[in-house]
């Protein structure tokens, strides 16, 4: 699994004019699923997401995690993260998981995240989403499991 994470002051997802997920300060994570991904990889990615130290400590150094800060988490499925862009002028999605597998692993990731001691929100799998955010820093990282 792959994730692009952004440290945000706030983020929200709107589908067909309806807000389906929103958070305050925390992490927006765009999630891509590949064919060889497993439930174990989903669990590993989630662990890294919430323990990755991208928030400032008392000295201003990135030394605190989402769990340390009591931040919030917004998970957004985004199959384009796993596109093959090495050749040509059009992305290939042959490297993405099937829609059924992608939904299953994203839903599993979301269910696991719901057990965490922080607010968790999400986008809607397969929907055309409008994602808004205020990136702090900017701080953006690419994580893989």
Buried (B, 14 or more C-beta within 10 A) or exposed (E): BBBBBBBBEBBBBBBEEEEBBBBEBBBBBBBBBBEEBEEEBBBBBBEBBBEBBBBBEEEEEBEBBBBEBEBBBBBBBBBEBBBEEEEEEEBEEEBBBEEEBBBBBBBBBBEBBEEBEBBBBBBBBEEEBEBEBEEBEEBEBEBEB
